[in-house]
Amino acid sequence: MSKGFGIYLIVVALAMYSCSSEQAVPEGIIPDSSMTQLIVEFTLIDASYNTSLTDPSSVKFRPELFYESTLKQKGYTREEFNRSVSWYTLNTKRLLKIYDEALIILSKQQSELNR
């Protein structure tokens, strides 16, 4: 067996292990459920901002202030959020689950508004 092929097998085995195992959220990373809630809140902030762009009489909307306020209210810093986003980006199954949950929550809120 060639050295390159052996290294290839090790890399593939590590990749399969990392994709198949459910990693625990390390200390300092925002938990899944809290990330879901933050994504929901940030999506609503973005929607409000986009709506304000179409209304020339609206006050200048600064979404970054609402992001910071939401993080503070939930007990997190921007650094913790950025670190968490980086970690979840490397753990795509968890990230997709977070976004799926956020979409379900937003869909339920939308259907309640349409009643």
Secondary structure, DSSP 8 states (H G I E B T S, - for coil): --HHHHHHHHHHHHHHHHHHS-----TTS--HHHHHHHHHHHHHHHHHHHHHHT-TTS----HHHHHHHHHHHHT--HHHHHHHHHHHHHSHHHHHHHHHHHHHHHHHHHHHHT-
